[in-house]
Amino acid sequence: MANEREILTSLYHSLNGDDWPVTNHWCSDRPLNEWRFITINPEGDVTYLDLSVIGYNTRGEDEYDKPPRTISPSLGGLLFLEYLNLSEMKIVGEFPSCIYGLVNLDWVLLDNNKLTGQISGEIGRLTNLQYLRLNNNMLTGKLPEEIGLLTNLENMYFEYNMLTGKLPEEIGLLTKLENLELCNNKFTGTIPEEFGRLTNLIRIWASENELVSSASVNINTTLEVLSISENNLIGDLNIENLTKLKVIDFGDNRLSGTIPREIRNLTHLVYLFLQNNNNFHGIIPGEIGLLLNLELLDLSENYFTGKIPHQIGKLRRLERIILRKNALTGKIPQELGNIRGLRFLILDCNKLTGSVPLTLGNLANLHELSLYNNELVGYVPQMFKEITNHGTQMLYNDYFSFLIYNNHFSFPPRNNNHCETFPLGFDKLTDEMPQKAGKFPYLKIQELAEDFFKANGRLMDDMKVVLLQLRSEKGILLPKDTVLGVIAPYLGLNVLNRVPTVLLELQNKRGVKLTKDIILCVIVPFLT
């Protein structure tokens, strides 16, 4: 049998060693303990081989004009190897069967390559294995049941392959397992009940497969991360005993039922994703207000009814509240203004009523407020006023948007020919504002086109033509939907969300000086 120097030399050539950025004595007559990336034991046997730094340093390089990297079968001669790391090496070819004979291996990392083929039942010979990372390859076929023989395994990563079939129940024998990652494959069937034996399991990632289990599978209470989104899960949500959970992700499934009030037991919860299950219903329980570590709450695209619980205002660590596309009613709780770190408040496409609470003006970190398609009332400017006290410029940068259309908002009436009730500098626009009080169901295109473009003749000449064409075809008074229907496609963007950014981009490209006041004078009437 070839000696280890010959084995490593063969591996060097199969992995295109001449293209490595560093070699440090590989293929030389120097002692093996001076070759970089390897370690030997006192007997002179190679026990450690880590070439991942080669992969990291050549990441992004064009490989089309170079021979493909492969794993030399001679690697199987390193019988005392305990640690093997060939991550990020762009290795091609079938999964190397020579590895199955390296029975002293504790760690195997072959992730982020282009390995194909199936994992053989021979993998059951690697009974010392503690860490197995094969993610981000192109492996196919089923996981062999012999994987249950790897009873020392603590971490197992198979995500981003093309593995199929049912999850072997023998995984339940891996009682030392802490991390199990199965995302982005084509696994089918149910989550085996035997997973309940994994008493040390901390994280399960199994999103983007075709699993059909119920979410009530008996999983051990040590679990901290349970992510099974984008599958075909059915049934009710029974997770109240998993009191150590920090992440729940059941989004994009077919779950049903209600959120149990026992969710109050999950006091460690940081992320709760239940979006787009379509069959969740009932109220959002006020007990959610006891989850004081919660940072993200996404219950969007379900059938939740009732009011938004005011107890959510107690969750001071929340950064994102996403409740869009439900059937929620009642007012927006003023207590939401207590969540000073809130960055996204997404409440669109519900049946919310009342005015927008001024306490939202406390949300100095807010990046997006989405309220469209509700039944809200009140003055639009008053809705913005408190929020913009922290700096009116926040409305018009690339990181903030208001979406408020399809409600019943109105503009406040003018008082004594002044605009003091208009925030955001409208008091400076008395001459440009249309001479009309109360609601603005229509936009006076003539005043907009003539007065605005008289002062800003260089601004968006093409849009001027469009607006004048609308005036001539439709008359002076245009319904808002007609205006938006033409302007939005013309801009090629969602005008209700991005038009402030669009105008600023035009300013940069055309060299036209735009002020906040001018932008508001033109855009805000579109949104009424």
C-alpha positions as CSV (number, residue, x, y, z in Angstrom):
1,M,0.0,0.0,0.0
2,A,1.2,3.5,-0.8
3,N,2.7,5.4,2.1
4,E,1.1,8.6,3.4
5,R,3.5,10.9,1.5
6,E,2.5,9.3,-1.8
7,I,-1.2,9.5,-0.8
8,L,-1.0,13.2,0.0
9,T,0.9,13.8,-3.2
10,S,-1.8,12.0,-5.2
11,L,-4.5,14.1,-3.4
12,Y,-2.6,17.3,-4.2
13,H,-2.6,16.6,-7.9
14,S,-6.3,15.5,-8.0
15,L,-7.2,18.8,-6.2
16,N,-5.1,20.9,-8.6
17,G,-2.5,21.7,-6.0
18,D,-0.4,23.7,-8.4
19,D,-3.2,26.3,-8.4
20,W,-3.4,26.7,-4.6
21,P,-2.4,30.1,-3.4
22,V,-0.2,28.5,-0.7
23,T,1.4,25.1,-0.6
24,N,4.1,25.2,2.1
25,H,6.3,22.1,1.3
26,W,3.6,19.9,-0.2
27,C,5.1,17.3,-2.5
28,S,8.6,18.1,-1.1
29,D,11.1,16.0,0.7
30,R,10.5,17.9,3.9
31,P,9.0,15.9,6.9
32,L,5.2,15.6,6.8
33,N,4.9,17.6,10.0
34,E,6.2,20.6,8.0
35,W,3.6,20.3,5.3
36,R,0.9,22.9,5.8
37,F,-2.7,21.9,6.5
38,I,-2.0,18.5,8.1
39,T,-1.1,17.2,11.6
40,I,0.6,14.0,12.4
41,N,0.6,11.9,15.6
42,P,3.8,10.9,17.5
43,E,3.9,7.7,15.4
44,G,4.0,9.8,12.2
45,D,0.5,9.0,11.0
46,V,-1.6,11.8,9.5
47,T,-4.6,12.5,11.8
48,Y,-5.7,15.9,10.6
49,L,-6.2,17.3,7.1
50,D,-7.9,20.7,6.6
51,L,-7.8,22.2,3.1
52,S,-10.8,24.5,3.5
53,V,-8.6,27.5,3.6
54,I,-7.7,26.7,0.0
55,G,-11.4,26.7,-0.9
56,Y,-12.0,30.0,1.0
57,N,-9.1,31.7,-0.7
58,T,-10.1,30.7,-4.2
59,R,-13.8,31.4,-3.7
60,G,-15.2,33.3,-6.7
61,E,-12.3,32.4,-9.1
62,D,-13.2,31.3,-12.6
63,E,-12.8,27.5,-12.8
64,Y,-13.9,27.0,-16.4
65,D,-10.4,27.0,-17.8
66,K,-9.0,24.7,-15.1
67,P,-9.3,20.9,-14.7
68,P,-12.0,19.9,-12.2
69,R,-11.0,19.1,-8.7
70,T,-11.6,15.5,-7.6
71,I,-10.8,13.4,-4.5
72,S,-8.2,10.8,-5.2
73,P,-9.3,7.3,-4.1
74,S,-5.9,7.0,-2.4
75,L,-7.4,9.2,0.4
76,G,-8.7,5.9,1.8
77,G,-5.2,5.0,2.8
78,L,-5.0,7.6,5.5
79,L,-6.2,5.0,8.0
80,F,-5.5,7.1,11.1
81,L,-7.3,10.2,9.9
82,E,-9.6,11.7,12.5
83,Y,-10.4,15.1,11.0
84,L,-11.1,15.7,7.3
85,N,-12.2,19.2,6.0
86,L,-12.4,19.7,2.2
87,S,-15.1,22.4,2.3
88,E,-15.4,25.0,-0.4
89,M,-13.0,23.2,-2.7
90,K,-15.4,23.0,-5.7
91,I,-14.9,19.3,-5.8
92,V,-16.8,17.4,-8.4
93,G,-17.7,13.7,-8.9
94,E,-19.6,11.1,-6.8
95,F,-19.5,11.0,-3.1
96,P,-16.1,9.4,-2.4
97,S,-16.5,5.8,-1.3
98,C,-13.0,5.7,0.0
99,I,-14.1,7.7,3.0
100,Y,-16.2,4.8,4.3
101,G,-13.0,2.9,5.3
102,L,-11.6,5.7,7.4
103,V,-13.2,4.3,10.6
104,N,-11.2,6.7,12.9
105,L,-12.9,9.8,11.5
106,D,-14.5,12.1,14.1
107,W,-15.2,15.0,11.8
108,V,-16.1,15.0,8.1
109,L,-16.7,18.3,6.3
110,L,-17.3,18.1,2.6
111,D,-19.8,20.9,2.3
112,N,-20.1,23.5,-0.5
113,N,-18.8,21.4,-3.2
114,K,-20.4,19.7,-6.3
115,L,-20.5,16.2,-5.1
116,T,-23.2,13.9,-6.7
117,G,-24.5,10.4,-6.2
118,Q,-25.9,8.7,-3.2
119,I,-24.8,8.2,0.4
120,S,-24.2,4.5,0.8
121,G,-25.1,2.3,3.8
122,E,-21.4,1.9,4.2
123,I,-21.5,5.2,6.1
124,G,-22.6,3.1,9.1
125,R,-19.0,2.0,9.5
126,L,-17.9,5.5,10.7
127,T,-19.1,4.8,14.3
128,N,-16.7,7.4,15.8
129,L,-18.2,10.2,13.8
130,Q,-19.3,13.2,15.8
131,Y,-19.7,15.9,13.1
132,L,-20.9,15.3,9.6
133,R,-21.3,18.2,7.2
134,L,-22.4,17.4,3.6
135,N,-24.6,20.4,2.9
136,N,-24.6,22.4,-0.3
137,N,-23.8,19.6,-2.7
138,M,-25.9,17.8,-5.3
139,L,-26.4,14.5,-3.5
140,T,-29.4,12.4,-4.4
141,G,-31.3,9.4,-3.2
142,K,-32.4,8.4,0.3
143,L,-30.7,8.7,3.6
144,P,-29.6,5.1,4.4
145,E,-31.1,3.6,7.6
146,E,-27.5,2.7,8.6
147,I,-27.1,6.3,9.6
148,G,-28.6,5.2,12.8
149,L,-25.4,3.4,13.6
150,L,-23.5,6.7,14.0
151,T,-24.4,6.8,17.7
152,N,-21.7,9.3,18.6
153,L,-23.0,11.9,16.1
154,E,-23.7,15.3,17.5
155,N,-24.1,17.4,14.4
156,M,-25.5,16.3,11.0
157,Y,-25.9,18.7,8.1
158,F,-27.6,17.7,4.8
159,E,-29.3,20.9,3.7
160,Y,-29.3,22.1,0.1
161,N,-29.0,18.8,-1.7
162,M,-31.5,16.8,-3.7
163,L,-32.1,14.0,-1.2
164,T,-35.5,12.2,-1.4
165,G,-37.6,9.7,0.3
166,K,-38.7,9.4,3.9
167,L,-36.6,10.4,6.9
168,P,-35.3,7.1,8.4
169,E,-36.7,6.4,11.8
170,E,-33.2,5.2,12.8
171,I,-32.2,8.8,13.2
172,G,-34.0,8.4,16.5
173,L,-31.1,6.2,17.7
174,L,-28.7,9.2,17.6
175,T,-29.3,10.2,21.2
176,K,-26.3,12.5,21.3
177,L,-27.5,14.5,18.3
178,E,-27.8,18.3,18.9
179,N,-28.2,19.8,15.5
180,L,-30.1,18.3,12.5
181,E,-30.2,20.3,9.3
182,L,-32.3,18.9,6.4
183,C,-33.5,22.1,4.6
184,N,-34.0,22.4,0.9
185,N,-34.2,18.8,-0.1
186,K,-37.1,16.7,-1.3
187,F,-37.8,14.6,1.8
188,T,-41.4,13.2,2.0
189,G,-43.6,11.5,4.5
190,T,-43.9,12.2,8.1
191,I,-41.4,13.2,10.8
192,P,-40.8,9.9,12.6
193,E,-42.1,9.6,16.1
194,E,-38.7,8.2,17.0
195,F,-37.4,11.8,16.9
196,G,-38.9,12.1,20.3
197,R,-36.0,10.0,21.6
198,L,-33.4,12.7,20.7
199,T,-33.1,14.0,24.2
200,N,-30.2,16.2,23.5
201,L,-31.6,17.7,20.3
202,I,-31.4,21.5,20.2
203,R,-32.1,22.5,16.6
204,I,-34.1,21.0,13.8
205,W,-34.0,22.8,10.4
206,A,-36.2,21.0,7.9
207,S,-37.7,23.8,5.8
208,E,-38.4,23.5,2.1
209,N,-39.1,19.9,1.8
210,E,-42.3,17.9,1.1
211,L,-43.0,16.6,4.6
212,V,-46.6,16.0,5.6
213,S,-46.4,15.5,9.3
214,S,-48.6,17.2,11.9
215,A,-46.9,19.9,13.9
216,S,-47.8,17.9,17.1
217,V,-45.0,15.3,16.6
218,N,-43.5,14.3,19.9
219,I,-40.2,16.2,20.0
220,N,-38.1,16.5,23.1
221,T,-38.5,19.5,25.3
222,T,-34.9,20.5,25.0
223,L,-35.5,21.9,21.6
224,E,-34.6,25.6,21.0
225,V,-35.1,25.9,17.2
226,L,-37.9,24.2,15.3
227,S,-38.0,25.2,11.7
228,I,-40.2,23.2,9.3
229,S,-41.5,26.0,7.0
230,E,-42.5,25.4,3.4
231,N,-43.7,21.9,3.7
232,N,-47.1,20.3,3.8
233,L,-47.7,20.2,7.5
234,I,-51.3,19.7,8.6
235,G,-53.2,19.7,11.9
236,D,-53.1,21.9,14.9
237,L,-50.3,23.7,16.6
238,N,-49.3,21.8,19.7
239,I,-46.0,23.2,20.9
240,E,-46.9,24.4,24.4
241,N,-44.6,21.9,26.1
242,L,-41.5,23.0,24.1
243,T,-40.7,25.6,26.8
244,K,-37.1,26.1,25.7
245,L,-38.0,27.1,22.1
246,K,-36.4,30.3,20.8
247,V,-37.4,29.9,17.2
248,I,-40.7,28.6,15.8
249,D,-41.0,28.6,12.0
250,F,-44.0,26.8,10.6
251,G,-44.7,29.3,7.8
252,D,-46.0,28.3,4.4
253,N,-47.7,25.0,5.4
254,R,-51.4,23.9,5.8
255,L,-51.8,24.1,9.5
256,S,-55.1,24.9,11.1
257,G,-56.7,25.6,14.4
258,T,-55.9,28.4,16.8
259,I,-52.9,29.6,18.7
260,P,-53.2,27.9,22.1
261,R,-53.2,30.2,25.1
262,E,-50.5,27.9,26.6
263,I,-48.1,29.7,24.2
264,R,-47.5,31.9,27.3
265,N,-45.2,29.0,28.5
266,L,-42.7,29.7,25.7
267,T,-41.0,32.5,27.6
268,H,-37.7,32.1,25.7
269,L,-39.2,32.6,22.3
270,V,-37.5,35.1,20.1
271,Y,-38.9,34.4,16.6
272,L,-42.5,33.2,15.9
273,F,-43.2,32.5,12.2
274,L,-46.7,31.2,11.4
275,Q,-47.3,33.1,8.2
276,N,-49.2,31.9,5.1
277,N,-50.7,28.8,6.6
278,N,-54.2,30.0,5.4
279,N,-56.1,27.9,8.0
280,F,-55.2,29.4,11.3
281,H,-58.2,31.2,12.8
282,G,-59.6,32.6,16.0
283,I,-58.2,35.5,18.0
284,I,-54.6,36.3,18.6
285,P,-54.4,35.5,22.3
286,G,-53.3,38.2,24.7
287,E,-51.0,35.8,26.3
288,I,-48.5,36.6,23.5
289,G,-47.8,39.7,25.6
290,L,-46.0,37.4,28.1
291,L,-43.3,36.5,25.5
292,L,-41.0,39.2,26.6
293,N,-38.0,38.0,24.6
294,L,-39.9,38.1,21.3
295,E,-38.2,40.1,18.5
296,L,-40.3,39.0,15.5
297,L,-44.0,38.1,15.2
298,D,-45.3,37.0,11.8
299,L,-48.9,35.8,11.7
300,S,-49.6,37.1,8.2
301,E,-51.9,35.5,5.6
302,N,-54.2,33.5,7.8
303,Y,-57.7,33.9,9.1
304,F,-57.2,35.5,12.4
305,T,-60.1,37.6,13.7
306,G,-60.8,39.9,16.5
307,K,-58.7,42.8,17.8
308,I,-54.9,43.2,17.9
309,P,-54.2,42.4,21.5
310,H,-53.0,45.5,23.3
311,Q,-50.7,43.3,25.4
312,I,-48.3,43.2,22.4
313,G,-47.2,46.7,23.5
314,K,-45.4,45.0,26.4
315,L,-43.0,43.3,24.1
316,R,-40.3,46.0,24.2
317,R,-37.8,43.8,22.2
318,L,-40.0,43.5,19.2
319,E,-38.6,44.7,15.9
320,R,-41.1,43.3,13.4
321,I,-44.9,42.9,13.7
322,I,-46.4,41.4,10.6
323,L,-50.1,40.7,10.7
324,R,-51.1,41.5,7.1
325,K,-53.8,39.6,5.2
326,N,-56.0,38.4,8.1
327,A,-59.5,39.6,9.2
328,L,-58.5,41.6,12.2
329,T,-60.9,44.3,13.4
330,G,-61.0,47.1,15.9
331,K,-58.5,49.9,16.4
332,I,-54.7,49.8,16.2
333,P,-53.7,49.6,19.9
334,Q,-52.0,52.8,21.1
335,E,-49.7,50.6,23.2
336,L,-47.8,49.7,20.1
337,G,-46.2,53.1,20.5
338,N,-44.3,51.7,23.5
339,I,-42.2,49.4,21.4
340,R,-39.5,51.9,20.8
341,G,-37.3,49.6,18.8
342,L,-40.0,48.6,16.3
343,R,-38.8,48.8,12.7
344,F,-41.6,47.2,10.7
345,L,-45.3,47.4,11.5
346,I,-47.2,45.6,8.7
347,L,-51.0,45.6,9.3
348,D,-52.4,45.9,5.7
349,C,-55.3,44.0,4.3
350,N,-57.4,43.6,7.4
351,K,-60.6,45.3,8.6
352,L,-59.0,47.7,11.1
353,T,-61.0,50.8,11.9
354,G,-60.6,54.1,13.8
355,S,-57.7,56.5,13.4
356,V,-54.0,55.8,13.6
357,P,-52.8,56.4,17.2
358,L,-50.5,59.3,17.6
359,T,-48.4,57.2,20.0
360,L,-46.9,55.6,16.9
361,G,-44.9,58.9,16.8
362,N,-42.7,57.3,19.5
363,L,-41.4,54.8,16.9
364,A,-38.2,56.6,16.0
365,N,-36.7,53.4,14.4
366,L,-39.6,52.6,12.2
367,H,-38.6,51.7,8.7
368,E,-42.0,50.6,7.2
369,L,-45.6,51.3,8.2
370,S,-48.1,49.4,6.0
371,L,-51.7,50.1,6.6
372,Y,-53.3,49.9,3.2
373,N,-56.6,48.0,2.5
374,N,-58.2,48.7,5.9
375,E,-61.1,50.9,7.0
376,L,-59.1,53.5,8.9
377,V,-60.2,57.1,9.1
378,G,-58.7,60.4,10.1
379,Y,-56.4,63.0,8.7
380,V,-53.4,61.7,6.8
381,P,-51.0,64.5,7.9
382,Q,-51.9,63.9,11.6
383,M,-51.0,60.3,11.1
384,F,-47.6,61.3,10.0
385,K,-47.0,64.2,12.4
386,E,-45.7,62.6,15.5
387,I,-43.6,60.0,13.7
388,T,-41.8,62.7,11.7
389,N,-41.0,64.8,14.8
390,H,-37.9,62.6,14.9
391,G,-36.7,64.0,11.6
392,T,-39.0,64.6,8.6
393,Q,-36.3,63.4,6.3
394,M,-36.9,59.8,7.4
395,L,-39.9,59.8,5.1
396,Y,-37.8,60.2,2.0
397,N,-34.8,58.1,2.3
398,D,-34.2,54.6,0.9
399,Y,-35.1,52.9,4.2
400,F,-38.6,54.1,5.0
401,S,-42.0,53.8,3.4
402,F,-45.6,54.4,4.2
403,L,-48.3,52.4,2.5
404,I,-51.7,53.8,3.4
405,Y,-54.0,53.6,0.3
406,N,-57.5,52.1,0.2
407,N,-58.6,53.6,3.6
408,H,-60.9,56.5,4.4
409,F,-58.2,59.1,5.2
410,S,-58.8,62.8,4.5
411,F,-56.9,66.0,4.6
412,P,-57.7,68.5,7.4
413,P,-59.5,71.7,6.4
414,R,-57.7,75.0,6.0
415,N,-58.1,77.4,8.9
416,N,-58.1,81.1,8.2
417,N,-56.2,80.6,4.9
418,H,-53.3,79.0,6.7
419,C,-52.0,75.4,6.7
420,E,-50.8,75.1,10.2
421,T,-52.6,71.8,10.6
422,F,-50.6,70.2,7.8
423,P,-47.4,68.7,9.2
424,L,-44.3,68.1,7.2
425,G,-43.9,71.7,6.1
426,F,-47.2,72.2,4.3
427,D,-47.5,75.5,6.0
428,K,-44.9,76.7,3.6
429,L,-46.9,75.6,0.6
430,T,-50.0,77.8,0.9
431,D,-49.7,79.1,-2.7
432,E,-49.2,75.7,-4.2
433,M,-51.9,73.8,-2.3
434,P,-55.2,73.4,-4.1
435,Q,-57.8,75.8,-2.7
436,K,-60.1,73.1,-1.4
437,A,-61.0,72.0,2.1
438,G,-61.9,68.6,3.7
439,K,-61.5,65.4,1.7
440,F,-59.7,65.3,-1.6
441,P,-61.5,62.6,-3.6
442,Y,-60.1,64.1,-6.8
443,L,-56.8,65.6,-7.8
444,K,-56.9,69.0,-9.6
445,I,-54.5,68.1,-12.5
446,Q,-54.5,71.6,-14.0
447,E,-53.1,73.2,-10.8
448,L,-50.7,70.5,-10.4
449,A,-49.4,70.6,-13.9
450,E,-49.3,74.4,-14.3
451,D,-48.2,75.6,-10.9
452,F,-45.8,72.8,-10.0
453,F,-44.1,72.6,-13.3
454,K,-43.9,76.4,-13.6
455,A,-41.6,76.3,-10.5
456,N,-39.8,73.1,-11.4
457,G,-39.7,73.1,-15.2
458,R,-36.8,70.7,-15.4
459,L,-38.4,68.1,-13.2
460,M,-39.4,64.9,-15.0
461,D,-40.4,66.4,-18.3
462,D,-41.8,63.0,-19.4
463,M,-44.1,62.9,-16.4
464,K,-45.3,66.4,-17.3
465,V,-46.4,65.1,-20.7
466,V,-48.2,62.2,-19.1
467,L,-50.1,64.4,-16.7
468,L,-51.1,66.9,-19.4
469,Q,-52.2,64.0,-21.6
470,L,-54.4,62.8,-18.7
471,R,-55.9,66.2,-18.3
472,S,-56.8,66.5,-22.0
473,E,-58.2,63.0,-22.2
474,K,-60.1,62.8,-18.9
475,G,-60.7,66.4,-18.0
476,I,-59.4,68.5,-15.1
477,L,-60.7,66.4,-12.3
478,L,-59.3,62.8,-12.2
479,P,-60.2,60.0,-9.8
480,K,-57.2,58.9,-7.8
481,D,-57.4,55.4,-9.2
482,T,-57.1,56.6,-12.7
483,V,-54.1,58.7,-11.9
484,L,-52.4,55.9,-10.0
485,G,-53.3,53.4,-12.7
486,V,-51.3,55.4,-15.2
487,I,-48.5,56.8,-13.1
488,A,-47.6,53.5,-11.3
489,P,-46.9,51.5,-14.4
490,Y,-45.1,54.5,-16.0
491,L,-42.7,54.6,-13.1
492,G,-42.2,50.8,-13.3
493,L,-42.4,50.7,-9.5
494,N,-45.0,50.6,-6.7
495,V,-45.8,54.3,-6.6
496,L,-47.5,54.0,-3.2
497,N,-44.5,52.5,-1.6
498,R,-41.4,53.8,-3.5
499,V,-42.4,57.1,-5.2
500,P,-40.4,59.2,-2.7
501,T,-37.3,57.2,-3.5
502,V,-38.0,57.3,-7.2
503,L,-38.1,61.1,-7.1
504,L,-34.9,61.3,-5.2
505,E,-33.3,58.9,-7.7
506,L,-34.5,61.2,-10.5
507,Q,-33.0,64.1,-8.6
508,N,-29.6,62.4,-8.6
509,K,-29.8,61.4,-12.2
510,R,-31.3,64.6,-13.7
511,G,-29.6,67.1,-11.3
512,V,-33.0,68.5,-10.3
513,K,-33.1,70.0,-6.8
514,L,-36.1,68.5,-5.0
515,T,-37.3,69.6,-1.6
516,K,-39.4,67.7,0.8
517,D,-42.2,70.2,0.5
518,I,-42.4,70.0,-3.2
519,I,-42.5,66.3,-3.2
520,L,-45.3,66.2,-0.7
521,C,-47.3,68.8,-2.5
522,V,-47.3,66.5,-5.6
523,I,-47.4,63.0,-4.1
524,V,-49.6,63.1,-1.0
525,P,-52.8,64.0,-2.9
526,F,-52.3,60.8,-4.9
527,L,-52.6,58.8,-1.7
528,T,-56.0,60.2,-0.5
